[in-house]
């Protein structure tokens, strides 16, 4: 009687480097998204100015978060990406998030 065993090969995406890459990419995406709003808010409060200068940056931040969620949600559940290990999936999606956030910041930043 022959018994076949389904042995999974070692998943290369489970390397610890993927966790650090995911953390690096998502922290940069967060910094690009929320950094300008927080910086302007802190400077406005420090100089006792009205927060009207923060409103355009807040609109860009809302646009960045919304567009990132709209694009990354279907990608997260896509079959090809869903087969990846969790850390590799978050690293890949973090890289896409940086591209989206940076494109929105550069294109819509001065115009809004």
C-alpha positions in Angstrom: 0.0 0.0 0.0 1.5 3.3 -1.0 0.6 6.4 1.0 1.1 9.7 -0.6 1.8 12.6 1.7 1.2 16.2 0.8 4.2 17.9 2.1 4.4 21.6 1.5 7.7 22.9 0.4 9.4 25.5 2.6 7.7 28.8 1.8 10.3 31.3 0.9 7.9 34.1 1.8 8.0 33.2 5.5 11.5 34.7 5.8 11.8 37.2 8.6 13.0 39.8 6.1 9.4 40.0 4.7 8.2 41.2 8.1 10.7 43.9 8.2 10.0 44.9 4.6 6.3 45.1 5.4 6.9 47.2 8.4 9.2 49.5 6.4 6.8 49.9 3.5 3.7 50.5 5.6 5.5 53.0 7.9 6.6 55.0 4.9 3.1 54.9 3.5 1.7 56.1 6.8 4.3 58.9 7.1 3.6 60.1 3.6 -0.2 60.0 4.3 -0.4 61.6 7.7 2.9 63.5 8.0 1.9 66.7 6.3 -1.4 67.0 8.2 0.2 66.4 11.5 3.1 68.8 10.8 0.8 71.6 9.7 -1.5 71.0 12.7 1.3 71.1 15.1 2.8 74.3 13.5 -0.6 76.0 13.4 -1.1 75.3 17.1 2.4 76.3 18.0 2.1 79.6 16.2 -1.5 80.2 17.4 -2.8 80.3 13.8 -6.2 79.1 12.7 -6.3 75.6 11.4 -7.6 76.6 8.0 -4.3 75.8 6.4 -4.7 72.2 7.5 -8.0 71.6 5.5 -6.4 71.1 2.1 -3.9 68.6 3.5 -6.7 66.8 5.3 -8.6 66.5 2.0 -5.6 65.0 0.4 -5.2 62.6 3.3 -8.8 61.5 3.1 -8.3 60.9 -0.7 -5.2 58.9 -0.1 -6.7 56.7 2.6 -9.9 56.1 0.5 -8.1 55.3 -2.7 -5.6 53.0 -1.0 -8.5 51.1 0.6 -10.4 50.9 -2.7 -7.4 49.5 -4.5 -5.9 47.2 -1.8 -9.0 45.5 -0.6 -9.6 43.5 -3.9 -5.9 42.9 -4.2 -5.8 41.4 -0.7 -8.5 38.9 -1.5 -7.2 38.1 -5.0 -6.3 34.4 -5.4 -2.7 34.9 -6.4 -1.9 37.2 -3.6 -4.0 35.2 -1.1 -1.7 32.2 -1.6 1.3 34.1 -0.3 2.4 34.0 3.2 1.0 36.7 5.4 4.2 38.7 5.8 4.9 38.5 2.1 1.4 39.7 1.3 1.7 42.7 3.6 5.1 43.6 2.2 3.7 43.4 -1.4 0.6 45.4 -0.5 2.7 47.9 1.4 4.8 48.6 -1.7 1.6 49.2 -3.7 0.3 51.4 -0.9 3.4 53.6 -1.1 2.9 54.0 -4.8 -0.7 55.0 -4.5 -0.1 57.4 -1.6 2.8 59.1 -3.3 1.0 59.4 -6.6 -2.0 61.0 -4.9 0.2 63.3 -2.8 2.2 64.5 -5.9 -0.8 64.9 -8.2 -3.5 66.2 -5.9 -1.4 67.8 -3.2 -1.0 71.4 -4.5 -4.4 71.5 -6.4 -6.8 70.7 -3.5 
